[in-house]
Amino acid sequence: MRRCFRIGDSLLRYRPNNGLHQAFRCSFTTTTRSFAAPVLKIQSELEKRISVIPIDRFRNFCIVAHVDHGKSTLSDRLLEITGTIQAGSNKQVLDKLEVERERGITVKAQTCSMIYNYQGEDYLLNLVDTPGHVDFRAEVSRSYASCGGALLLIDASQGVQAQTVANFYLAFSEGLRLVPIINKIDLPSADPPRALEQMQSTFELDPANAVLVSAKTGLNVEAILPQTIEQIPAPTGDSTAPLRLLLIDSWYDNFKGVILLVRIFEGSIRPGETIRSFATNLKYIVGEVGIMYPDQTPLTVLRAGQLGYIYFNPGMKRIRDAKVGDTFTTVGNEKTVQPLPGFEEPKAMVFVAAFPVDQSDYGHLEDSINAIVLNDRSVTVSKESSEALGAGWRLGFLGTLHCSVFEDRLRQEHGASIILTPPTVPFKVIWTTGKETIISNPNEFPDDDRNQKVAELQEPYVSVTIALPEEYIGKVIELCEGNRGVQTKLTFFTATQVVLKYDLPLAQLVDDFFGKLKGATKGYASLDYEDAGFRRSNIQKLQLLVNKVPVDAVSRVVHTSQLDRLGREWVSKFKEHVDRQMFEIVIQAASGRRIVARETIKPFRKDVLQKLHAADVSRRKKLLERQKEGRKKLRAVGNVIIEQKAFQAFLAK
Ligand SMILES: Nc1nc2c(ncn2[C@@H]2O[C@H](COP(=O)(O)OP(=O)(O)OP(=O)(O)O)[C@@H](O)[C@H]2O)c(=O)[nH]1
């Protein structure tokens, strides 16, 4: 599970302000003719140069690294060395998504082609930048599948981290040849011998093959490309065979529709051809093919071994139809061509519900959600209606980062006018009939009569890898055990570094586990996780009742051991935010028929006109108007009127 996104109005990819672009812009402001001529020349020269490079001089590779170990910085340096971008003109070409810039993480896999002259011969190098975060494992694995090898990048001051380990195994299982790179050797805290020793002991990689660099200063980076060419095998494939193409990424363009990033395994592809998807069975006419150099640069053909982009004419409308891992072939070859393995539909594992504070904002909020989803094939959206919060949506995400980036975006756009419930996970119910149902909305979770119909309840687990300095081991074990974790492995991979493996309920992970881990280890631990399937569990629905009426949007499914504590927290927190009314209000937390906790709010009368002089007509009108305006933001739960901001405050972390 995991993946991608592109956000709102900034959905369009970032346009690097490199020399080539500058040239385009200058010519464009003078005359159209002077704009077109140099562009065509640049393209045809590039195409001529590429067309004479045989497949055995192609190299497709990616960079395997932990977050922040310097993938994007190193990619920029490699693009500069090969003249693909101008030195210093452009920072982090590959991290194009705005959210990536904001958070300094790579969410979307991007690729970029380079031409490098080595020992008098041109090589076509395709660098695929892979997401560093755990939610996007499917993107990572598709990127790996399109490569022959990888640069295994390690920060010399931090050494091997959890994601280095997890991504190493993924790369290893895809059969990638690994070139060890030790980065950040310029840092005073750099300890290259320790990093080399870890690489050898953890991954059995020979330190003699490692390249020591500083991606930031550029020190020794030029030694990487010859190593890449020597160590990473060229792709294989026959350009004359029927087309077999793997979809590794996609994004939406307002003018061209969905653009697909593809790796050609067999055959070749040209504009005008009709191709068909094995996953959706839909067919499309190819409008343009080309390479990312570093922007989209059209070519007349993409052939076996190459990585590039394609889009259709008429364009593909829905990002959902571009499924990562899907295989395409030319129409007529569907029977002769075998689809490539590894395709799986993305699975939403974290859910939140979103409601407008004021129902008249519904349309506007819907537009924003649709705009974000337009570029994110892995968010699921369904309508939801809550008695307490009105009409809204239930949104499904691949993981916690995926979810929190989407949430940030909605909050940035809608600020105080949106209510988001805390993230929940799906549960599995096995009924006595043998039927199984996955329930992602806690309101649909069976409660009272479950003993009659439910045979078993299950919750999703993840297998978590945590790398940490040995001094924090006690605290981290305590944290994992406190979150219902089951230890599966503990390894010292150096005298001071430990790798802990735990099986943990996903529900605990989404409850800010990473934040707590950072707190417990002063930020020194790193975490990676993967899906470990559903397991039998003792879980129950916890509801909040206001004068005996359940507040539907607040329901949660929790482990029995947490019912009482959470119930008490809920009632006291909700009480803080609900105004007194003319009658007594009883707030309860209940699981089935059992009341777990209770609070009472004493009655009191509120008359907005009581302090006014009878003759003050205009003031009286104004107050009544204001009260009417305020009512729009009120909701009734049973006979109790509650301000939306009470829900907002209650649901906030
Ligand atoms: N001192 C020093 N800093 C570096 C070096 N390489 C990268 N950095 C810094 O390390 C930080 C992370 O670098 P990025 O290139 O964004 O890391 P990344 O691996 O792409 O991160 P993700 O996209 O989140 O996976 C940035 O602040 C860089 O400037 C280096 O060789 N030396």
The ligand as a Gaussian input file, in Angstrom:
#p B3LYP/6-31G(d) Opt

LIG

0 1
 N       25.979000      19.009000       4.295000
 C       25.356000      18.354000       3.323000
 N       24.026000      18.453000       3.217000
 C       23.405000      17.772000       2.220000
 C       24.124000      16.980000       1.295000
 N       23.242000      16.422000       0.435000
 C       22.013000      16.855000       0.803000
 N       22.110000      17.669000       1.877000
 C       21.025000      18.345000       2.590000
 O       20.182000      17.366000       3.186000
 C       18.833000      17.785000       3.152000
 C       17.975000      16.719000       2.460000
 O       18.358000      16.615000       1.111000
 P       17.359000      16.153000      -0.035000
 O       18.157000      16.078000      -1.285000
 O       16.126000      16.970000      -0.041000
 O       16.979000      14.719000       0.532000
 P       16.042000      13.614000      -0.102000
 O       16.711000      12.325000       0.190000
 O       15.707000      13.954000      -1.505000
 O       14.770000      13.722000       0.796000
 P       13.320000      13.100000       0.467000
 O       12.888000      13.740000      -0.815000
 O       12.494000      13.553000       1.610000
 O       13.462000      11.637000       0.395000
 C       18.817000      19.123000       2.420000
 O       18.802000      20.140000       3.384000
 C       20.120000      19.123000       1.662000
 O       20.629000      20.423000       1.425000
 C       25.557000      16.913000       1.437000
 O       26.271000      16.261000       0.689000
 N       26.087000      17.619000       2.468000

